[in-house]
């Protein structure tokens, strides 16, 4: 009996080490998310103890594509928050229940001209790339969540040596996919989204102008999201919304919408009308913890129920 217990402890330790390796692979290497999912499945078959003692063994992988922000420093805040979500919830899931692991691919404006979607490009034949045969649809089909942050709608993303799509094209194709599959589109940012009128009109949202000053967030109605009043922002995009829009947070003093969402076919569209970087979100540096709790709540309450 003693030897059996020791063997079980050793297997438990091996399982935890292997799960640590999975996290390292996700965060540091450009690996196909499907490969990681198959790796986890193989471990579960090899080590039955994982079913009992490692919470992440019942993992559901949520694949996120983020495009935007002018540089690496600006995109760091939301990227780190998404990655920290996995760590925060790592052992918080009850035994036997499913855990959600976020797999993030993120590219700022400085990077998207260097073929950021090369993970998927290699899966196409030369003929498919030459003919542009539903390349964008097939690539976006691999992602559950698309985040567009502070980037102009006309900016081009390189798909291959001969194919480029604008941010607007990518959004339109993702919306088409949402008509058939549960996916979530998140739009956020500062002056980079000034020209999003056509996209936002689809949802009954009317983009008016950018507003500068000093503003904080406040809860609207019975929203159960975490809305941090300590975060300060020096600007936001004024958006008028229709009666079917869910308004979760407002801006202080003006009562303009700050965080809004709407169901769209099988998916959901979410918009935070200010920045996820210090450009407008000047309080983020001082209150990173509050910023993280805000986006953890968005992930839990608005994104996960729809993917």
Order of alpha helices (4+ residues) and beta strands (2+ residues): alpha-alpha-alpha-beta-alpha-beta-alpha-alpha-alpha-beta-beta-beta-alpha-beta-alpha-beta-beta-beta-beta-beta-alpha
